[in-house]
Amino acid sequence: MPHVPPARQWWTVLPFLVAVTVVAGVGGLAASSAQATYRALELPSFAPPAWLFGPVWSVLYLFIAVAGWLLWRARGWDGVLWLWAGQLVLNLAWTPLFFSADRYVLALVDIVVLDVAVAALIALAWRTSRVAAWLLVPYLAWTCFATALNAGIVVLN
């Protein structure tokens, strides 16, 4: 049996899965009152039902982890992976800003920066792994939608 370099082995995806699971877990803790907060806000007409966020984020976090892993496999840990980690930090910051601190304007600033970071990540990933880039496109679409939702909440509340 030929030796498979460690970067090519499937289990090397685990640290990326752990990283997004930590972000999701901290976000979940910060959003413990999210359902009540969401119901209490004046929402834009395009606001989705609260139950939709969990399933959507579960899929997106899986895509984010796999994209990071694919980029690491192709490039090693470099500037693109630092951007991948940075967008995770921005993602992590949004939930406590919005739901725990009720800082809707600050959360809006955070998510706009997140949108830019994810768009830059897609552009840089495209050069190395088109699969990784495509895995991040639904994430960008969702964060842009969430940005519009956040902006609507700022205006209405």
C-alpha positions as CSV (number, residue, x, y, z in Angstrom):
1,M,0.0,0.0,0.0
2,P,1.5,3.4,-1.0
3,H,2.2,6.0,1.6
4,V,-0.4,8.8,1.5
5,P,1.0,12.2,2.5
6,P,-0.7,13.4,5.7
7,A,-2.2,16.5,4.0
8,R,-4.1,14.1,1.7
9,Q,-5.6,11.9,4.4
10,W,-9.3,12.4,5.0
11,W,-9.0,12.8,8.8
12,T,-7.0,16.0,8.4
13,V,-10.4,17.7,7.9
14,L,-11.1,17.2,11.6
15,P,-9.4,20.4,12.9
16,F,-11.4,22.4,10.4
17,L,-14.6,20.8,11.5
18,V,-13.6,21.4,15.1
19,A,-13.0,25.1,14.4
20,V,-16.4,25.7,12.8
21,T,-18.0,23.6,15.5
22,V,-16.5,25.8,18.2
23,V,-17.7,28.9,16.3
24,A,-21.2,27.4,16.0
25,G,-21.2,26.3,19.7
26,V,-20.2,29.7,21.0
27,G,-22.7,31.3,18.6
28,G,-25.3,29.0,20.0
29,L,-24.5,29.9,23.6
30,A,-24.6,33.6,22.7
31,A,-28.0,33.1,20.9
32,S,-29.7,31.3,23.7
33,S,-32.4,34.0,23.7
34,A,-32.4,34.4,19.9
35,Q,-35.9,33.0,19.4
36,A,-37.4,35.5,21.9
37,T,-35.3,38.4,20.6
38,Y,-36.2,37.6,17.0
39,R,-39.9,37.5,17.8
40,A,-39.7,40.8,19.7
41,L,-38.0,42.7,16.9
42,E,-39.8,44.5,14.1
43,L,-38.7,42.5,11.1
44,P,-38.5,43.3,7.4
45,S,-41.1,41.6,5.2
46,F,-38.5,39.2,3.8
47,A,-37.4,37.9,7.2
48,P,-37.4,34.1,7.2
49,P,-38.9,32.1,10.1
50,A,-36.6,31.6,13.0
51,W,-36.4,27.8,12.6
52,L,-34.7,28.2,9.3
53,F,-31.4,29.6,10.7
54,G,-30.2,26.4,12.4
55,P,-30.4,24.1,9.4
56,V,-29.0,26.7,7.0
57,W,-26.0,27.4,9.3
58,S,-25.4,23.7,9.8
59,V,-24.9,23.1,6.1
60,L,-22.9,26.4,5.7
61,Y,-20.5,25.5,8.5
62,L,-19.8,22.1,6.9
63,F,-19.1,23.9,3.6
64,I,-16.8,26.4,5.4
65,A,-14.8,23.6,7.1
66,V,-14.4,21.6,3.9
67,A,-13.4,24.7,1.9
68,G,-10.7,25.5,4.5
69,W,-9.4,22.0,4.5
70,L,-9.3,21.9,0.7
71,L,-7.3,25.2,0.7
72,W,-5.0,23.9,3.3
73,R,-4.4,20.7,1.4
74,A,-3.5,22.7,-1.7
75,R,-1.5,25.5,-0.2
76,G,-0.6,24.8,3.4
77,W,-1.2,27.4,6.0
78,D,-0.7,30.7,4.3
79,G,-2.4,34.1,3.9
80,V,-5.5,32.6,2.4
81,L,-5.9,30.4,5.5
82,W,-5.4,33.3,7.7
83,L,-8.2,35.0,5.9
84,W,-10.3,31.8,6.3
85,A,-9.6,32.0,10.1
86,G,-10.3,35.8,10.2
87,Q,-13.7,35.4,8.6
88,L,-14.5,32.7,11.2
89,V,-13.7,35.3,13.9
90,L,-15.9,37.8,12.3
91,N,-18.7,35.2,12.0
92,L,-18.2,34.3,15.7
93,A,-18.5,38.0,16.8
94,W,-21.8,38.7,15.0
95,T,-24.1,36.5,17.2
96,P,-23.0,37.9,20.6
97,L,-23.1,41.5,19.2
98,F,-26.6,41.0,17.8
99,F,-28.4,38.7,20.3
100,S,-26.5,39.1,23.6
101,A,-25.5,42.7,23.5
102,D,-28.4,44.0,21.3
103,R,-25.8,46.1,19.4
104,Y,-27.6,45.9,16.0
105,V,-25.5,48.7,14.3
106,L,-22.2,47.2,15.5
107,A,-23.4,43.8,14.3
108,L,-24.2,45.3,11.0
109,V,-20.7,46.7,10.7
110,D,-19.3,43.3,11.6
111,I,-21.4,41.5,9.0
112,V,-20.5,44.0,6.3
113,V,-16.8,43.3,7.0
114,L,-17.6,39.6,7.0
115,D,-19.2,39.9,3.6
116,V,-16.0,41.6,2.2
117,A,-13.8,39.0,3.9
118,V,-15.8,36.1,2.4
119,A,-15.9,37.6,-1.0
120,A,-12.1,38.1,-0.9
121,L,-11.7,34.5,0.3
122,I,-13.7,33.2,-2.6
123,A,-11.6,35.3,-5.0
124,L,-8.3,34.0,-3.6
125,A,-9.6,30.4,-3.2
126,W,-10.6,30.4,-6.9
127,R,-7.0,30.5,-7.9
128,T,-6.2,27.4,-5.9
129,S,-9.4,25.3,-5.5
130,R,-12.5,26.0,-7.5
131,V,-14.3,23.5,-5.3
132,A,-13.4,25.4,-2.2
133,A,-14.4,28.6,-3.8
134,W,-17.8,27.2,-4.9
135,L,-18.4,25.8,-1.4
136,L,-18.1,29.4,0.0
137,V,-20.5,30.9,-2.5
138,P,-23.7,29.8,-0.5
139,Y,-22.1,31.2,2.6
140,L,-21.5,34.6,0.9
141,A,-25.1,34.6,-0.4
142,W,-26.5,33.9,3.1
143,T,-24.3,36.5,4.8
144,C,-25.4,39.1,2.2
145,F,-29.0,38.2,2.9
146,A,-28.3,38.4,6.6
147,T,-26.7,41.8,6.1
148,A,-29.9,43.0,4.4
149,L,-31.9,41.5,7.2
150,N,-29.6,43.1,9.9
151,A,-29.9,46.5,8.0
152,G,-33.7,46.2,7.9
153,I,-33.8,45.5,11.7
154,V,-31.6,48.5,12.3
155,V,-33.9,50.7,10.3
156,L,-37.1,49.3,11.8
157,N,-36.0,49.2,15.4
